[in-house]
Amino acid sequence: GCRVEDLMEYAISVSDNTAHLMLIDYIGFNELQNYGKSLGGKVILQGGDKFGNQTANDTMIYLNRAYELINNQQNGELLKNAMLNTEDNHLNFDNVVFGHKYGSYATYYHDIGIYFSNEPYLISVLTTHDSNRSVVTNISKKVYEIHNKIIEEKEVYCYNLAYN
């Protein structure tokens, strides 16, 4: 049998539906749903199947928890490495790399992730543009530009406070 760590890695790194179902079999549908609720999620595995729907708010809650685990847990490096895979990672552009989790079904394509840096941030892009995934990349680029502009303005502001 597979270890739970293997199932988590497969479910994250390649959005593997089989690993997701094996994880549900291992810990139970209700337990997984309850865990999402305990984190503050509102729409957890709802939709009439074992996969369910997602909201941007819920995915941000899960990303925050993943970030905490990556930074504070024994298996944090395993989670980070699984998220840093390049399989269908449309948040990435140029040399900018995100840890991520994607999901794709019918017309839906979602990519959520963490930009690991000295000034990290979380991003959650949920679309109905499966055939045009460049939408995710374009949004990711814009958020990155805004993020860097804010950091730059903060640095200038703080410098002016300190030296003027």
Salt bridges, closest charged atoms under 4 A:
GLU5 OE1 - ARG3 NH1 3.98
ASP6 OD1 - ARG3 NH2 3.02
GLU68 OE1 - ARG65 NH1 3.11
ASP88 OD1 - HIS90 NE2 3.61
ASP88 OD2 - ARG133 NH1 2.83
ASP111 OD1 - HIS100 ND1 2.57
ASP130 OD1 - ARG133 NH2 2.63
GLU152 OE2 - LYS149 NZ 3.97
